Amino acid sequence: MKKTLVIGSAVCDIVIKLEHLPVRSEDINFYGQDMSLGGCAFNVCDCLRHFQVPFIPFLPVGSGIYGRFVRERLEERGIESFCPSSDNENGCCYCLVEPDGERTFLCYHGAEYLFEDEWFTMLEESGEAGLADTVYVCGLEIEDRTGDRILSFLERHREYRVFFAPSARICSIQHDRMKRMLALHPILHLNEDEALRYTGCGSLDDAGRQLIGLTQNTVLVTCGPRGCMIFEEPGRPGTLIGSFSPDGHGDAIGAGDSHIGSVIALLQKGFDMEDAVRNANRVAAAVVGTHGALLSDEHFSIIMENAGIE
């Protein structure tokens, strides 16, 4: 099995639990906070680690208190980023969680979203780039000021199967960069709201058909408690793969990341797309049922045992 190259961020998530989102000039108290390791790319890495699928973490880590926090937590999970350390300060993400588990992010981007051309050259000259056949990329890094460098690397490696998660910032990604990314024919992973906003369509089927026309590849649209829609053929309606009920009452932090990370891992292990999505739905439901984006090794093992996956 070849490796999966994971390009993106590892972030310090500051999770704040509150009764409702504040409005202008309001003074509210919140009832809990925590710090945990997150970031879309790290969450994908952790899923691959759980599934024992080999991967290359390409995650910039900077300086400052948040950079130190990220570095220590990566070491605890046995993950060493290929990117050299940066002198720039790491940012963080404030995750505002309401009682129903919905999350709202306030992001301060720092070193974790910035990439250098020479890092990609090092990846190629070391031979590591040739050990991968799959790559994950998030739209947050493509939108940021060094996104062109990621795209240039991917354009040199059209042999990769690209998984692209544009994120809630999908409509903010520069048009020329989005055009370059779609020209790589990625497998697109986004949620229903993102699909409808980006396409301007009134129905999910119309949005899926438009998106698959742009990518000429599979489009996965997560639909919350309904499951995940798979669009695989132009002009044909999607297939809905039903969801699973969360075991507990947690929050939605990391649910989408765990879903795409599980899809990638299961496809690498030889599952077909429908089975990969079905079992990714299991993992995402477990993440929604817990607090934060990460599942313990024990919790993950129970999920896989119940699913009959070794």
C-alpha positions as CSV (number, residue, x, y, z in Angstrom):
1,M,0.0,0.0,0.0
2,K,1.3,3.4,-0.9
3,K,1.2,6.4,1.4
4,T,-1.3,9.2,1.6
5,L,0.2,12.7,1.7
6,V,-1.7,15.0,4.0
7,I,-1.1,18.7,3.3
8,G,-2.6,21.2,5.8
9,S,-2.7,22.4,9.3
10,A,-2.4,21.1,12.9
11,V,-4.1,23.6,15.2
12,C,-4.6,24.3,18.8
13,D,-8.4,24.2,19.3
14,I,-9.7,26.3,22.2
15,V,-13.2,24.8,22.7
16,I,-15.6,27.2,24.5
17,K,-19.0,25.9,25.6
18,L,-21.7,28.5,25.8
19,E,-25.5,28.8,25.8
20,H,-25.7,30.8,22.6
21,L,-23.5,32.8,20.3
22,P,-22.9,36.3,21.5
23,V,-24.3,39.3,19.7
24,R,-22.7,42.8,19.5
25,S,-22.1,44.5,22.9
26,E,-23.5,41.5,24.8
27,D,-21.8,40.3,28.0
28,I,-22.2,36.5,28.5
29,N,-20.6,33.8,30.6
30,F,-19.6,30.5,29.2
31,Y,-19.7,27.2,31.1
32,G,-16.7,25.3,30.0
33,Q,-13.5,25.4,28.0
34,D,-10.7,23.1,26.9
35,M,-7.7,23.0,24.7
36,S,-7.1,20.2,22.2
37,L,-5.2,19.4,19.1
38,G,-7.2,19.8,15.9
39,G,-7.0,21.2,12.4
40,C,-8.5,19.6,9.3
41,A,-5.3,17.9,8.2
42,F,-4.3,16.7,11.6
43,N,-7.8,15.2,12.1
44,V,-7.4,13.4,8.8
45,C,-3.9,12.1,9.8
46,D,-5.4,10.8,13.1
47,C,-8.0,8.8,11.2
48,L,-5.4,7.3,8.9
49,R,-3.4,6.4,12.0
50,H,-6.4,4.7,13.6
51,F,-6.9,2.6,10.4
52,Q,-3.1,1.9,10.2
53,V,-2.9,3.3,6.7
54,P,0.6,4.8,6.1
55,F,0.7,8.6,5.6
56,I,3.1,11.5,5.3
57,P,2.1,14.4,7.6
58,F,2.9,17.7,5.8
59,L,1.9,20.0,8.6
60,P,3.7,23.2,9.4
61,V,4.3,23.9,13.1
62,G,5.5,27.3,14.2
63,S,6.5,29.0,17.4
64,G,4.8,30.5,20.5
65,I,2.6,28.9,23.1
66,Y,0.3,27.4,20.5
67,G,3.1,26.0,18.4
68,R,4.6,24.4,21.5
69,F,1.2,22.9,22.3
70,V,0.8,21.4,18.8
71,R,4.3,20.0,18.8
72,E,3.9,18.3,22.1
73,R,0.5,16.8,21.2
74,L,1.8,15.5,17.9
75,E,4.7,13.8,19.7
76,E,2.2,12.2,22.1
77,R,0.4,10.6,19.1
78,G,3.6,9.5,17.4
79,I,3.2,11.9,14.5
80,E,6.2,13.7,13.1
81,S,5.6,16.4,10.4
82,F,7.8,16.3,7.3
83,C,7.8,20.1,7.3
84,P,10.7,21.9,9.1
85,S,9.7,24.0,12.1
86,S,8.9,27.6,11.3
87,D,10.0,30.7,13.2
88,N,6.6,32.3,12.6
89,E,4.0,32.1,15.4
90,N,1.3,29.5,15.4
91,G,-2.3,30.7,15.5
92,C,-5.3,29.0,17.0
93,C,-9.0,28.2,16.5
94,Y,-11.7,29.2,18.9
95,C,-14.5,26.7,18.7
96,L,-17.7,28.0,20.1
97,V,-20.0,25.1,20.9
98,E,-23.7,25.6,21.6
99,P,-25.8,23.1,23.7
100,D,-27.1,21.3,20.6
101,G,-23.5,20.5,19.6
102,E,-23.3,23.0,16.6
103,R,-19.9,24.6,16.4
104,T,-18.8,28.1,15.1
105,F,-15.1,28.7,14.4
106,L,-13.1,31.9,15.0
107,C,-9.7,31.3,13.4
108,Y,-6.5,33.1,13.8
109,H,-4.2,31.8,11.1
110,G,-0.5,31.7,11.7
111,A,2.5,29.5,10.7
112,E,0.3,26.4,10.5
113,Y,-1.3,27.6,7.2
114,L,1.9,28.8,5.4
115,F,4.0,26.7,3.1
116,E,7.5,27.2,1.5
117,D,8.4,26.1,-2.0
118,E,11.6,24.5,-0.7
119,W,9.6,22.2,1.6
120,F,7.9,20.7,-1.4
121,T,11.3,20.4,-3.2
122,M,12.7,18.6,-0.1
123,L,9.7,16.2,-0.2
124,E,10.5,15.4,-3.9
125,E,14.3,15.1,-3.5
126,S,14.0,12.9,-0.4
127,G,11.9,10.4,-2.4
128,E,9.0,10.7,0.0
129,A,6.7,12.3,-2.7
130,G,7.2,9.1,-4.8
131,L,6.0,6.9,-2.0
132,A,2.5,8.5,-2.1
133,D,-0.3,7.9,-4.5
134,T,-3.0,9.8,-2.7
135,V,-3.1,13.4,-1.3
136,Y,-5.5,15.2,0.9
137,V,-5.8,19.0,0.7
138,C,-8.1,21.5,2.5
139,G,-9.5,24.7,1.1
140,L,-8.3,26.8,4.0
141,E,-4.7,26.3,2.9
142,I,-5.5,26.9,-0.8
143,E,-7.2,30.2,0.1
144,D,-4.3,31.4,2.3
145,R,-1.4,33.4,0.8
146,T,0.8,30.4,0.1
147,G,-1.9,28.4,-1.6
148,D,-0.3,28.8,-5.0
149,R,2.7,26.8,-3.8
150,I,0.5,23.8,-2.9
151,L,-1.2,24.0,-6.3
152,S,2.1,24.2,-8.1
153,F,3.3,21.0,-6.3
154,L,0.1,19.2,-7.1
155,E,0.3,20.2,-10.8
156,R,3.7,18.6,-10.9
157,H,2.3,15.4,-9.6
158,R,-0.8,14.6,-11.6
159,E,-0.3,10.9,-10.8
160,Y,-1.8,11.5,-7.3
161,R,-5.5,10.8,-6.5
162,V,-6.5,14.1,-4.9
163,F,-9.1,14.5,-2.2
164,F,-10.1,18.1,-1.8
165,A,-12.2,19.4,1.1
166,P,-12.9,23.1,0.3
167,S,-14.5,23.8,3.8
168,A,-17.0,26.4,4.7
169,R,-14.7,29.0,3.1
170,I,-15.5,27.5,-0.4
171,C,-17.0,30.7,-1.7
172,S,-13.9,32.7,-0.5
173,I,-11.3,30.7,-2.4
174,Q,-9.9,32.8,-5.2
175,H,-11.5,31.9,-8.6
176,D,-8.2,31.2,-10.3
177,R,-7.0,28.9,-7.5
178,M,-10.4,27.0,-7.5
179,K,-10.1,26.6,-11.2
180,R,-6.6,25.1,-10.9
181,M,-7.7,22.8,-8.2
182,L,-10.8,21.5,-10.1
183,A,-8.6,21.0,-13.1
184,L,-6.7,18.3,-11.1
185,H,-10.0,16.3,-11.1
186,P,-10.2,15.9,-7.3
187,I,-12.6,13.7,-5.4
188,L,-14.6,16.6,-3.8
189,H,-15.8,16.3,-0.2
190,L,-18.1,19.0,1.2
191,N,-21.3,19.4,3.1
192,E,-24.8,20.2,1.8
193,D,-24.7,23.9,2.6
194,E,-21.3,24.3,0.9
195,A,-22.5,22.5,-2.2
196,L,-25.6,24.6,-2.5
197,R,-23.9,27.9,-1.8
198,Y,-21.1,27.3,-4.2
199,T,-23.3,26.1,-7.1
200,G,-26.2,28.4,-6.4
201,C,-28.5,25.4,-7.1
202,G,-31.8,24.9,-5.4
203,S,-31.5,21.1,-5.0
204,L,-28.7,18.8,-3.9
205,D,-29.1,16.6,-7.0
206,D,-28.6,19.7,-9.3
207,A,-25.6,20.8,-7.2
208,G,-24.0,17.3,-7.4
209,R,-24.5,17.2,-11.1
210,Q,-22.9,20.6,-11.5
211,L,-19.9,19.7,-9.3
212,I,-19.2,16.4,-11.0
213,G,-19.3,18.3,-14.3
214,L,-16.5,20.5,-12.9
215,T,-14.3,17.8,-11.4
216,Q,-15.1,14.9,-13.7
217,N,-14.7,12.8,-10.6
218,T,-16.7,11.5,-7.6
219,V,-18.4,14.1,-5.4
220,L,-19.2,13.3,-1.7
221,V,-21.7,15.6,0.0
222,T,-22.4,15.0,3.7
223,C,-26.0,15.7,4.8
224,G,-25.8,15.7,8.5
225,P,-28.1,13.1,10.2
226,R,-29.4,11.9,6.7
227,G,-26.0,10.5,5.8
228,C,-23.8,11.2,2.7
229,M,-24.7,11.5,-0.9
230,I,-22.3,10.0,-3.5
231,F,-22.3,11.4,-7.0
232,E,-20.2,9.2,-9.3
233,E,-21.6,9.6,-12.8
234,P,-22.4,12.8,-14.7
235,G,-26.1,13.3,-15.4
236,R,-27.3,10.7,-12.8
237,P,-28.8,11.3,-9.4
238,G,-26.7,10.6,-6.3
239,T,-26.8,7.7,-4.0
240,L,-27.6,8.4,-0.3
241,I,-25.7,6.3,2.2
242,G,-27.6,6.5,5.5
243,S,-26.0,7.8,8.7
244,F,-25.7,6.2,12.2
245,S,-27.0,7.7,15.4
246,P,-24.3,9.1,17.8
247,D,-23.8,7.1,21.0
248,G,-23.7,10.2,23.1
249,H,-24.3,14.0,23.0
250,G,-21.1,15.7,22.0
251,D,-20.4,18.3,19.3
252,A,-19.8,18.5,15.5
253,I,-16.1,19.5,15.8
254,G,-14.0,17.4,13.4
255,A,-17.0,15.3,12.1
256,G,-16.3,16.2,8.4
257,D,-12.6,15.7,8.8
258,S,-13.0,12.3,10.4
259,H,-15.4,11.4,7.5
260,I,-13.1,12.2,4.7
261,G,-10.1,10.7,6.6
262,S,-12.0,7.5,7.0
263,V,-13.1,7.4,3.3
264,I,-9.5,7.8,2.2
265,A,-8.3,5.1,4.6
266,L,-10.9,2.6,3.6
267,L,-10.4,3.1,-0.1
268,Q,-6.7,2.6,0.5
269,K,-7.5,-0.7,2.2
270,G,-9.5,-1.9,-0.8
271,F,-13.1,-1.0,0.1
272,D,-15.4,0.2,-2.7
273,M,-16.8,3.8,-2.4
274,E,-20.2,2.9,-1.0
275,D,-18.7,0.7,1.7
276,A,-16.0,3.3,2.5
277,V,-18.7,6.0,2.9
278,R,-20.9,3.8,5.0
279,N,-18.2,3.0,7.5
280,A,-17.0,6.6,7.4
281,N,-20.5,7.5,8.5
282,R,-20.0,5.3,11.5
283,V,-16.8,7.1,12.5
284,A,-18.3,10.5,11.9
285,A,-21.3,9.6,14.1
286,A,-18.9,8.5,16.9
287,V,-17.1,11.9,16.6
288,V,-20.4,13.8,16.9
289,G,-21.2,11.7,20.0
290,T,-18.0,12.8,21.8
291,H,-16.5,16.1,22.8
292,G,-13.9,17.4,20.4
293,A,-12.6,16.0,17.2
294,L,-10.6,13.0,18.4
295,L,-11.5,9.5,19.2
296,S,-9.4,7.4,21.7
297,D,-7.7,4.3,20.3
298,E,-10.0,2.2,22.5
299,H,-13.2,3.9,21.2
300,F,-12.1,3.6,17.6
301,S,-11.3,-0.1,18.1
302,I,-14.8,-0.7,19.4
303,I,-16.3,1.0,16.4
304,M,-14.3,-1.1,14.0
305,E,-15.1,-4.3,15.9
306,N,-18.8,-3.5,15.7
307,A,-18.4,-2.9,12.0
308,G,-16.5,-6.1,11.4
309,I,-13.4,-4.3,10.1
310,E,-10.0,-5.5,11.0
